Amino acid sequence: MGSHLCEWLLTQGVVVTVIDDLSTGKKRNIAALLKDEKRFKFYRGTIMNEKLLARLIKDSDLVYHFAAAVGVKLILKKTVDSMLTNIAGTEVVLKLAAKYHKRVLLASTSEVYGKHVCEPLIEGKSNEVIGPTSISRWSYASSKATDEFLGLAYAKDRKLSIVIVRLFNAVGPRQSSRYGMVLPTFVKAALSNKPIVIYGDGTQTRSFTHVKDVIRAIIELSFSKDTSGQIFNVGSAEHISIEGLAKKIKAAAHSKSPIRFESYEKAYGKDFEDTPCRICDLTKIRKAIGYKPKYSLEDIIKDTIKYFQEQKR
């Protein structure tokens, strides 16, 4: 997602500085951008490096905070590191942005809504329904909710200009299949004619948003003065079951892959919970910036298949 944002900003003549530890990204995603040495600078590092981050934020006008531990498998494998990155790292960003009076766009997640029933999820109205602390899967949702609390507290107490976006499965070209990202995982399996493995019974429902729609929304929200101190869903009103997604990907890839089902316990161990349904309400963002997704699920699948096919060449 960061590489797509950088590309767009550079086309607008903006000078872009990036800090990334590449834990879930690849440097090749920005290989072409690195050639623009005057307007694009890259630092490999962590947002926990407060000294470096202070210098970078001081010299910037706008901060896009995308850094976070993501993916169910990563969260379960490295729960402590993930929570520290998401909470302590965010506190460093917010503290420095407030100190130097910089505007922040904070990327959050639809995970903060928790395990809701099937109904559109609305900012400021739908309560969080988080599972017990004994189940590590909910540590991600809780850590990102804490990020939101911190961001809004900084806005109230220290006059930080911030806008928060809750992303509903931002997907598309360049997304890694590591750590259980479902759509690229299914696409890679389909292109290799390997089994497409669904965890659970496949009835769980999600919406998927093309990364280009996400970036367009993020840009407009970050530049709008009317969005300060607010939270916005960024997603698609279109939703599908995970089994339905697997079938669509298999058909689009002309794949011979069998579709198989595995228990959550086999995939993630005991005491794992999932949310059966997550549907995005777009009323607020539509009113704020006139947002409407341009890309359908079929477009997303087609573009992701094309990307992985090109990677094999």
N, C-alpha and C positions, 0 to 999 in steps of 0.2 A: 504494500500500500504506500509506503514511504517513497519508493522510487517513482511511482505514478504521480504523486504530489509534487516531487521535485521537478519532474519533466514539465508539468503544467506551469509551475512558478517560473521556470527558466524561460519558457516561451513568452512570458509577460515582462521579461527584462529584469526580474528580481534576482538579487544576489542570495544564494542559498548556502547555508552551512548545515552539515549533518553530523550527528554523533550517533553511532550504532555499534553494538558489540557483535553484530552478525550472528547472534545465537539462533535466530529464526529466519534470517535473511541471507542473501548472497551478494557478494560484491559485484558479481557480473551483472546484476540488475541495474547497476549505475555505471557500468563500464564506459558507455558513451558520454555520460555526463562528466566523468572525471577529466575528459579532454578539454573541457571549458575551465581552465585553471583560474581565470579571472573572476568568474561568477559562481563557481561551485567548489566548495571545500568539504572534504570528508575527514572525519576523525574517528578512528576505531577505538571505542572506549565505552565505558558505562556511565549512566547518569548518576551513579554513586560517586563519581569523581567530581566532587563539588568545586574544587579549584578550577578545573578545566571548564566545567559547566558555567561557572560564574563569569568567566571571560567571554564565553560564547553568547550567553544570554545578554550580557551588558552591551555587546556590539550588535544586537539584533533588535528588530522592531516588533516582531511577532513570533511566538513560540508555538509550534505544533508538537504536542506531547503524545507520541504514539508508543513510546517505549513501555513494554510490558511483557511479562511471561504469559504465553498463550498456548492453548491446546490442552485438551483433557489429559492426555498421556504425560505431558510435561508437568502439569500441575500435580498429578498424582505421584510422579517420580521424584520431583524436587519441590516439595510443598514449602519448605522453609525459604529456600532461595526465591521461589516464585512470589511468595507473600512479601518478602523484604523488597524485592524489585518493584512490585506494584505499589506498595505503601510508602516505604522509606524513600524510594526513588522519586515518587511523585511529590513528596514533601519537599525534597531538595529543589525540584523544578519550581514549585509554587512559591517557596520562600525567596528564591532568587528573582523570579519574575516580579514578585511584589516589591522587592528591594529596589529593583531598577525600573519599576513602573512599565512593565511590558505586558502586552495582551497575550493570553494563552488560550489555545484550543485544546481541550483535554478529551482524548479518545477513551470512552468507556464502552460498555457492552450491554447487549440485551440480557446477558446472564444475570444482571442485577435484579431482574424481575422474578427469578427463581422458577419454581415449578407450578406455574399457573395452569388453570383449566383453559380450554380452547376459547379464548375471546381476545379481541384486539387489546394490546397493551398500551396504556396511555400515560404519558409523562405527567407526574404530579397527582395522578388519580389511582393508578394500579399499584397496590401495595406489593412490597417484596415478600415472597413466600420461600424463604431459604430453609433448607434442611438442617438437621442437627450438626453441631460442630464435630461430632465424632466421625462424620463422613467427609473426608478430605476434598471430595469433588466440589463442595460448596465454599471452599476457601477462596477460590477465584472470584466468585460472585461477591463474596463478602469483602475481599480486598479492593475490588473495583468500586463497590458501594462506598467504602471508606475513602477512596480517592475522590469520589463525588462530594462527600461530606466535607472533606478538606478543601476542595476547590470552592465550594459555596461559602464555607467559613472564611476563607481568605478574601472572597469577594465582599462579604459583609463586614468583617473586622478590619481588614487592611486595604480595602478599596481596590482589590485586584480585578482587572477586567478579564473575565473568563467566560467561555461558552463551552458546554459539555455536550458531546454527541454519544448516543448509545447506538452502537453499530449492530445490525442484525445480519450476521454472516456475510461479511464483505468477501467476495470471491472473484476469481478470474485469473488472467495470465500472471505468472510469476509467483503465485502462492505455492508455498512448499506443502508437500504431503506429509511432512514429518509431524509427529506428535498428534496424529489422529484427525487432521483436517479432512472432513468427510468428502467434499466434492473433488478436490485434486486426487485424493486416495482412490476414489471410485474411477476417475478418468484414467489414471495410470494403470490400474488393474485391467480396465476394459481394453486399453490399447495393447496390452501385452497378452490378452486373452486368458488372464489369470482370474481366479475366483473373485467376484465382488462380494466382500464380506460385510454383512449388516449386523451390528450389535443390537441385541434386543429383538423385538418382533417386527420392527420396520414400520410400525404405525405412527411413531413419533413424527410430529410435523414441524417443519422449519420454513422460513423464508430466506431467500438468497438474493444478494444485491451485487450487481456488477461493480467492480472497483472503480470504474469510470464514473458511475452515478454517485458513488460514495465521495470521490474526490471533488466532483462538481458541487455537491452539497456542502462539504467541509470548507471549500474555498469561499462560497457565498456566505455561509454562517460566520466564518472568521472575519470577513471584511465588513459585515453589517454591524453598525453600532446598536441597533435595536435588539440584538440577541444576547447582550452581556448579562451574565448572571443567570442564564437559563439553560435548560436541558432539552435536547431534541433527539427524538428517534430518527435514525437514518437507515432506511431499509426499503423493502418492497412489500406491497400489499398482497402479492402473489405468494402462495404457500403450497407445500407439497409434502407428502409423507416420504420418509427416507427410502422405503421400498419403491415408491413411485419415482424417486430421483434415480435410484439404481437402474430401473428399467429404461428411463429416458436416456441416461448416459450410455447404456449398453446399445440401445437402438441407434443413437447418434454416431457412435464409434464403429458401428457395424461389427460389433464384437461377438465372439463365441463364448465369452466368459459365463460360467454358471453363477447364479446368485445364491449365496449361502448365508445362513443365519448362525450367529454364535451368541452365547449368553454374555451378559455384562460381566459376570463373574470371571469367565475365561479371559475376557479382554482386559479388565481393569482390576480384578481381584474381588474379594468379598466387600460387602457394605458399600456398594456403589448405587447411587440414585441418578436417574435422568429426569428431565422434564418432558412430559408427553407432548406439549404443544407450545409454540411461541409464534404469535401473529403480531405483526407490526401495524400500529395505528399511525398514519401519516398526517393527520389533521393539522397538528401544530406546525410542523415544518412546511406544510403546503401553504398555510396562511402567512408564515414568516418570509419565505423566499420563493414561493410558487413552485416548490420542488415536486417533480414528478419523474419517476424512473423512466429512462429511455430504453433500457435494455431488458428484454424478457429473460426468463430462465433458459429458453432455447438458445438465445444469444450468448448467455454466460457459458453454457455447456459447449457450444460451438467454438467460442474463443479460447476456452481452456483446453479443449482437445487440440486445436491448432497450435497452441503454445507448446504443449508437450510433444507433439509430432515434430515441431521445429527443433526442439532440444535434442532429439535423437539423430538429427542430420549431422 
